[in-house]
């Protein structure tokens, strides 16, 4: 069973099999990561409210990708 861990927690390493070493994030880095995710979710939810189409699906996927890369930048 996968352990549920807040993404800004220092325990975030327990669920990742690919990244072998992590560094502890500073409080400002944790806040930045949380903002990236919150803003991405807000935009994702807004697009979801517009209905369903191939274009909306692609846009939501691109938001997820942008959030992933931005978080990777913060946590690198």
HELIX and SHEET records of a PDB file:
HELIX    1   1 UNK A   12  UNK A   15  5                                   4    
HELIX    2   2 UNK A   27  UNK A   48  1                                  22    
HELIX    3   3 UNK A   54  UNK A   75  1                                  22    
END                                                                             
